[in-house]
Amino acid sequence: MMDKQTFIIAGVIFIATYLLATAIYFLFKRYITAKEATLLQERVRLDDFRAHLERQLMELNLKFSVSEGKWKELNHLVLAGQTPKVLPNMHGVTSTFLSQHGINRSEIKVDKNLLFVITPFHEDLSDEFAAVKEAGESLDFNVNRGDERVEADSIFLQILNLILSSNIIVANITGRNPNVFYELGLAHAFDKKVILISHHSSPIPFDVQAKRILFYKDNEELKAKLTPMLKEYSKN
């Protein structure tokens, strides 16, 4: 009698355990399905928000480009790159683009201690530049950037020379500044070592998303992440 009773109890326990496990399985499966649906909705929401930011950015660019003068001011480096300045006696030059601007690349020496920062000339990003400069100087780099205070006719040539003579280039693509992307294109075309940085909230264009990008939330995180990358790039 005890054996039968034990068998019944064991059977009840087994069935209860099986039903509980089944219930847990289906509840977990429902949770995963709901989670995936939530993530999908969040992804759609973020895509919509990104599209909204894209429209706002386009509207701002249009707003700042309402006149020919404003458009030229916003895209001054792009325009400068389309204005050749052919100088005489340019021999042994392998780049037509550089020769049109009076630069002989073979005469430019790469300074292993020079770090050039491509960044918008905007006070909102001045702290980021200071963070990059601090990280670079901690490794004995001479940190420089293009300076808009020079004459308009010479800033492009100054930036070209800095790009060519720098050992490493840090490009801040936060905000999608057109001049930054133009300088970045030149740096890549000249086969320079480039580190891309961006604030984590800034949308990234799809054509550079495949690149290695250092995302940061604040300047302390920027310095903490950038310093080892500079060490890595300086060894290559």
Secondary structure, 3 states (H helix, E strand, C coil): CHHHHHHHHHHHHHHHHHHHHHHHHHHHHHHHHHHHHHHHHHHHHHHHHHHHHHHHHHHHHHHHCCCHHHHHHHCHHHHHCCCCCCCCCCCCCCCHHHHHCCCCHHHCCCEEEEEEEECCCCHHHHHHHHHHHHHHHCCCCEEEECCCCCCHHHHHHHHHHHHHHEEEEEEECCCCCHHHHHHHHHHHHCCCEEEEEEECCCCCCHHHCCCCEEEECCHHHHHHHHHHHHHHHHHC
